[in-house]
Amino acid sequence: MSTPLSTVRDAAPAQAVGTAPVRGAGHAPVRGASHALVRAAGPGVGAPRPPLDVLGVVALAVTVCLWSAFALSERALASSTLKPADAALVRFGLPVVLLAPALWRRRGQYAAMRPGPAIKIVVGGGVPFYLAVTYGGAQTSAAFVGALVPGLVPLFAALLGARGHRAPKGVQGAGLGLIGIGATALVAPEITGVDGHVLTGVGLLLLASGLWALYTVGLRETNLDAVASTGLLCAPAFAGVGVLVLAGTLPSTLGQAASHDVVLFLIVQGLGTGVCSGVLYTVAVQRLGSPLCTTVGSLSPVLTAVAAVPLLGEALTPAVTAGTVVIAAGVVLANRASASGESSGATPRHPGRNRFPPGRRGQAQEESAGRDRHECRRTSEGQGRAGAREGRAEGGPRGR
């Protein structure tokens, strides 16, 4: 895990097309240059679809399973011999130990960071978030953790964006509306039943989702790779939890906890969530692209709700089923709209890619190739005229 990772990119950009003409004898453009320009302009309509990347698919599938495992383990923490502080020490401590050499090599990235995004990452994804998820999950269910925390992140992120006058619209607005409807359907039976414990847990999970949206915004404002962002999140959180435990603010029974509980949380949260999920998701986005990864990742709440039935003995009620499915559908719409650049006029992360709507992409590429061919001819003609003028001035062969 010490190998540096590059910043997430959907794919390598197409080879740039030069404006200098391809010349042969007498500075005449080569006959096949226009065809080369068309090929270099990018794949047009009818180009064969590249095969699905197996490594990317495996990385994405494992990532979604790890996300669901995190929600299930947070719910299972209430029946284990570990305290929330113990789980936090495991969750944040193991990545710091395993990635220490790689984090040291990235100290220059940390020194160059602005304090604002760093605070958003540390606060949004660190100790406050973890404790809110832990105590909220203890009073609700794994389905609530899996649906409300990741499912409402797009809604809270849109609220944060609306403060900057970037209100959601179109498909993204419809997706956010579905998320709100699904959350209401999920929580409504608990409101009508006036279960104070569950309502408190729901409030903590909503707080955790809002904090995670803040963490996401902070990540977007940085250029950190997966390893560097993991270190920025885990190192301050591990130190913070350690201070709270030593001060007696948070109770800890890590020394007396059952060994199987410690091993389970080391694997699921320390290694799985803390190290592997971030790195594997980076690999998946690099190989499959962000739209597909965000869409498939939206199925994590559904997987969590289904897995909680045999693993934790939870009931898959109609309200849980309907709420979870509607939230997942809303997340799919919101993420697809954001990935296509519809979200409130946001600037695409890769300005040179997907500039044109799908229906006009082939036409636009042909027009671009035509402009390149025209540029070749104009440059060649200009060079020919310059050579003629030079020949006339020198009285040489080109002047006759």
N, C-alpha and C positions, 0 to 999 in steps of 0.2 A: 504493500500500500504506500510505499514511499515514492513511487513513480509520479512525477508531476502530471497533472491533467490539464488540458487546455480548456478555455472557456467554451461552454456549450454552443455548438453551431449546428444548424439543421443539416447543412451539406456544404461541400466546397464550392465556391463560386465558379461559374463557367470561365473558360480561358478568354482573356481579353482579346478583342479584335483590334489590330493595329490599323491606323489610317494610312500608313505608307504603302504605296502600290508594290505589287510583286512584279519585278521587272526582269526582262531578258535583254537580248541585244537591241541596241537602239532605244532603250528605255520604254519599250512597248509593254503594256500589261500582258501577263501570261493569260492564255485563253481560259484556263481552269481556275483562275483566281476567284471569279464570282462564285463558283461552286464551293470553293474553300471557305469563302465568307459566309455562305448560307449554312455550311456545316458548323462553323465556329460560333454562329449566332445563337446556337442552342437547339434543343430538340423541338421539332415542330409537331404539327398534327400528324398522327399516325406513327409516331416513334414508338418502338417497343418499350413496354413497361419493365423497369428493372426488377429482377427477382427479389422476393422478400428476404431481408437479412435475418438469418437464423439466430445469430448472436444477439441482434437487437431485440428480436421477439422474446428470446429466453430472458434477457436482462429486464425487459418490461414486465414479463409475467412474474418473475421473482420479486420485482419491486412492488407490484400490486399485492402480492401475498404478504410481503413484509409490512406493508402499510396496514393490512388487515390484522396481522399478528400483533402489531403494536396496540391497536384498539382492543383486541381480545385480552392481551396481557394487562392492560390498564384496568380492565374490568375484573380480571382474575386476581389482581393485587390485593383486593379487599379480603380475599379468603386465604391469602398466603401468610407466611411468617415474617414477611418484610414490611417495613413502614414505607410511606411515600418518599421520605428522605433517603432511605436505603436504595430504593429503585432509582432515584435520581442520581445518586453517586455512581451506581453501576452504569446507568444510561449515558452519563456525560464523562465519566472517568475513563472507561475502557477506550473510547476513541482517542482521547488525549494521549494515553499511553502508547497505543498502537501507531498513531500518526505523528508522534513527537518529532522524529527526524525530518519528515516531510514538512511539518509546520515550521520548524526552525529555518528551513530553506526558503520559506515564503514570508519571512519576517519583513522583507522589503515591501510586499504587498500591503501588509498591515500598517506599516509606517506611512504609506502614501494615502491611506484611506481618510476620507472626511469623517468627522465625528458623528454627524447626523445619521447616515446609513448604518454605521457600526452600532449606535445605540438602538436603532430599530431592530437590528438582528439579535442583539443580546437580550433585549427586553421582550421582543415579540416571540422568540423561539426558545428562550432560556428558562430560568427558574419560575417566573410567574406563569408562563404557559404550561409548564409541566405540572406544577402543583394544581392548577385549575383543572387540567384534564384528569389528573389522578383522583382528586376529591370529587369532581363531578361524575366520573365514571363509577366511583364507589357507591353513589346514590342513585344511579340510573341503570343503564344496561349497555352491553357492548354495541347493540344496534344504535343506540343514541350517540355513543362516542363516535362510531364509524360514520354516521350520517351527518350529525350536526357540526362536528369540528371541521372536517375537510369540506363538507358540502356547502357550508355557509361562507367559506372563505371568499368565493367570487362576489358574494353580496356585500360583505364588509369591505372588500377591496374596491368595489364600485362606489361605496359610500365615501371611502377615503379619496377616490378620484374625483367624486362630485364636488368636493371642497375646492378642487383646482379647476372647477368649471368644465369638467369632462363627464357630463351626464351620460349614462348608457342609453342606447336607442336601438331600434330594430331587433334583430335576432338576439343580441345580447340582453336587451331589456326583457324579451320574452323568456329567455333562460333564467334570468334573475327572478322574474315573477314566478316561474315554476318552482324555483328553490324556496321562495317564501311560502308558497302553497304547500309544498311537501313538508316543510318544517312545521307548519301549522297543523297539518294532518297528523304528524308524528306526536306532537305535544298535546293536542286537544283533549284526548282521553284523560291525561293526567291533570289538566286544568279543571275539567268537569268533576273529576274525582277528588280534587283539592288535596292532593298528596304533597304535603309540605317538603318532605325529603326529596322527592323526585323533582319538584319545581326548583328547589335550591340547586340540585345537580344540573338541571337544564340551564339555569342561569350561569353556573360555572363553566359549562361547556360552551355557551354562547360567548362568554368572556374569552375562553381559550381560542375560539375561532377568530374573534376580533384581533387577538394578539398575533395569531398566525398570519392573518392578513397583513398586519404591520410588519412582520418578519419578511413576508414575501415582497412587500414594497421596498424594504431595505435591501434585499438581494438584487432587485432590479436596478438599484442605484449604484451598484458596485460592479467591478470587473473581476471578482474573485472566482477561481475555479472551485470545483466541488470539494476538494480537500481543504483549501484555504477557508471556504465558508463553513465547513464542518468544524474546523479548529476555532474559528471566531465564535461560533455558537457554543461549543462544548467547554472550552477552557475557562471562560468567565463563569459559566453555569456551575461547573464542578467546584471552582473556588468558592462561589457564593453559597452553595449548599454545604460545603465543608465548614464554612464560617458559622452558618446557622446551626449546624449540628454541634459544633464545639461550644457555641454560646448557650446551648440548651433550648433554643427557640423551636427547633424541629426535633422530635423524638427519633431515636435510631436504635434498632435492635439487630444491626448487621452482624455483630459478633455472636449472637445467639440464634440467628436465623437458620432454618433447615438448609442443608447443603444443596438439595435438589431445587429449592426455590432460587437460591443464588445462581446456580448453574443455568437454570431456565432463563432468568432475566439477563444474565451475561450474554447468552446466545441470542435471545429474541431482541432485546433492547440495546444492549451494549454493542454487539457485533452486527446484528441485523439492521436495526433502525439507525444506530449511531454511525456505522461505517458503510455497510453494504448498500443500503437503500439509496443514499445520495450518490454514490459512485456508479451504481448500476443504472440509476435513472439518467445520469449524465450520458452513459454509453448508449442507452436506448434512444435518447433524443438525438444524439449525434448520428445514429444509424437509421432511425425510422422517421425522424422529424417531430417537431413539437405537436402539431395537430393530432396525429395518431396517438401519441403518448398521453396527452391530456384527456383524450376521449376514452381510451382504455383505462386510464387511471381513475376515471369517474365511476368505474364499476366496483371500486374498493368498498364503498358502503354496502352494496348489495352482497358482496362476498362475506363481509363481516357479519351481517345479519343472518345469513344462512349458516355460516360456520359456528355461530354462537349457540345454535340449537343443539347439536350433538356435543360440543366441547364444554359448554357452560350450562346446559339445560335451560336456556331461555326460550320463551315462547315466541313464535313468529306470528303475531296477531295481525289481523287485517289492517289496523292502523299503522303498525310498524312496516308491513309490506308495502302498503300504498305510499306512505311518506318517504320511505327509502328509495323506492323506484322513481317517484316524481322528483326527488332531490337529485338523483343521479342523472335523470333526463335533463333537468335544468342546468346542471354543471356541464353536460356535454354541449348544450347550445351555447352557454356563456363562453366556454373555452374555445369552441370553434369560431365564434364571432370575433373573439379577441385575437385568435391566431390569424384570421383573414384580414385584420386591420380595420374592421368595422368599428371597433370600440372607440367611440368618441374622438375620431380623428387622430388616434395615436400614430406616431411615426413608427414604421416597421423596423424591427431589429436588424433586418438585412435589406437595405433599400434597393439593392439590385435584383432581388428575387421576387417573382410573382407580381410584377408591376401591373400586369394587364388582367382583366377578367378572363375566366377560362374560355369563353366563347370567342374572344378576340386575340388570344395569345398567339395562335399561328399567324393571323393576319398581321399583328404587330411585329412579329419576328421577321416576316417577309418584307415589311416596310423598312425595318431596321437594316436588313441585308441590302435592300435597294439603295438606301442612303449611303451605305458603305461602298457599294459598287460605283455610285455616282462620285463619291469622294476620290476613289481610285482613278477614275477617268479624268476628273478635273485636275488632280495632282499631276498625272502623267502628261496631260495636254500643256499644263503650265511649264513643266520641265522641258517639253519639246520646244515651246516658244522661246524659253530662255536660252536653250541651246542654239536655236536659229539666230537669235540676236547676237549671241557670242560669236557664232561663225561669221556673220556679216562684219562684226567689228574687227575680227582677226583676218578676214579675207581667206579663211580656210574653206574646206569642202562643204561645211554646213551652211556657208553663206551663198552657195550657188543654187 
